[in-house]
């Protein structure tokens, strides 16, 4: 139970969720690009990714001095997809959250292009 609570605690942070949504859409992304896309510092992104990696939410591939992160597996992708779909079904929050998520998704796609 403690491990499950820890994972949900990690997913409860907006900054880490921005990183995960970027990885959901972009696949494998380096720390520098994650920082640029999400508007966070590289050290903040690295710290968040360290926490997510410790709980097997993301995995890393190193190439020279660069580290490329991606979602750990299909279960993480499914969890994020279900949560995003759930938000779309909540009548009171649908308009605001869907617009906000669509805006973040569009910004992420532009930055990764």
ABEGO torsion letter per residue (X at the ends): XAAAAAAAAAAABAAAAAAAAAAAAAEBBBAAAAAAAAGBBAAAAAAAAAAAAAAGABBBBBBEABBBBBBABAAAAAAAAAAAAAAAABAAAAAAAAAAAAAAAAAAAAAAX
